[in-house]
Amino acid sequence: QLQLVESGGDLVQPGGSLRLSCAASDYTFNYYAIAWFRQAPGKERNLVACISFTGNTLFANSVKGRFTISRDNAKRTAFLQMNNLKPEDAGIFYCAADSSCGKEEFSFWGRGTQVTVSS
């Protein structure tokens, strides 16, 4: 079973940047779409960005132009580069994997990494 581990969460000031990483346990990673979700306190978990196994990407409207998603299949790792962070970007960020970015329910999940945006 694919295992995912997120890292890179931190406290950052508004306008700052963070790079999150999602490391996978094996090379089946290369055949999965990888998505990043955010869950703010008391709110549901929402899709932030996704990258297919072919490299196609999609983003939530709220992060377009500020966030980029990428993957390094040789390292079994996906990344979420977040620039110009806003307080409303804060939350627990989870990476997930499944066959396509269009899946309603992703099969594999990490445990999350905390992002706090505050001055």
C-alpha positions in Angstrom: 0.0 0.0 0.0 1.4 3.4 -1.0 2.4 5.6 2.0 2.8 9.3 1.8 4.6 11.6 4.2 4.2 15.4 4.0 6.8 17.9 5.3 7.6 21.6 5.0 4.8 23.1 7.0 5.7 26.1 9.1 4.7 29.5 10.5 5.2 32.2 7.8 4.2 35.8 7.6 1.7 37.0 5.1 3.4 37.5 1.7 5.9 34.8 2.5 6.6 31.5 0.8 6.7 27.8 1.7 7.5 24.7 -0.2 5.7 21.5 0.9 7.0 18.0 0.0 5.1 14.7 -0.2 7.4 11.7 -0.2 6.0 8.3 -1.3 7.1 4.9 -0.1 7.5 3.2 -3.5 7.6 3.8 -7.2 3.9 3.1 -7.8 3.9 6.8 -7.0 4.9 7.4 -10.7 1.6 6.1 -11.9 -0.6 8.1 -9.6 -2.0 11.6 -9.7 -0.9 13.5 -6.6 -3.1 16.1 -5.0 -2.8 18.6 -2.2 -5.7 19.3 0.0 -6.1 21.9 2.8 -8.3 21.7 5.9 -8.8 24.8 7.9 -10.0 24.6 11.5 -13.7 23.7 11.6 -13.9 23.4 7.8 -14.0 20.6 5.3 -10.9 19.5 3.4 -10.7 21.1 0.0 -8.6 20.5 -3.1 -5.8 23.0 -3.6 -3.9 21.5 -6.5 -3.3 18.3 -8.4 -0.8 16.9 -10.8 -1.5 13.9 -13.0 1.0 11.2 -13.7 1.6 12.8 -17.1 2.2 16.2 -15.5 -1.1 18.0 -16.2 -2.0 20.3 -13.4 -5.1 22.0 -11.9 -5.5 24.5 -9.1 -8.2 25.9 -7.0 -9.2 29.4 -8.1 -8.1 30.9 -4.8 -4.4 29.8 -5.4 -4.0 30.3 -9.1 -1.0 32.4 -9.9 0.5 31.9 -6.4 0.9 28.1 -6.0 2.6 25.7 -8.3 2.7 21.9 -8.1 5.4 19.6 -9.4 6.7 16.1 -9.1 10.1 14.4 -9.2 9.4 10.8 -10.1 13.0 9.7 -9.6 12.7 10.9 -6.0 9.1 9.7 -5.5 8.3 13.2 -4.3 5.7 15.8 -5.1 6.0 19.5 -4.2 3.7 22.4 -3.6 5.4 25.8 -3.9 3.3 28.4 -2.2 4.1 32.1 -2.8 2.5 35.3 -1.6 0.8 33.4 1.3 -2.4 34.8 2.8 -3.9 34.2 6.3 -6.7 32.3 4.6 -4.2 29.8 3.1 -3.5 28.5 6.6 -4.5 25.0 7.6 -3.3 21.4 7.6 -2.1 20.4 4.1 -2.5 16.8 3.1 -1.2 15.0 0.0 -3.1 12.3 -1.6 -2.8 9.8 -4.4 -5.1 8.1 -6.8 -5.5 7.3 -10.5 -6.6 10.7 -11.7 -7.1 14.3 -10.5 -10.8 13.9 -11.2 -11.4 11.3 -8.4 -13.9 12.4 -5.9 -12.3 10.3 -3.2 -8.6 9.7 -3.1 -7.4 6.3 -2.0 -4.0 7.1 -0.3 -3.4 9.9 2.2 -0.6 11.3 4.2 -1.0 12.6 7.8 -0.7 16.2 7.0 1.6 19.2 7.7 0.6 22.4 9.4 0.8 25.7 7.6 0.3 28.9 9.7 0.2 32.3 8.1 0.3 35.1 10.6 2.3 38.2 11.4 
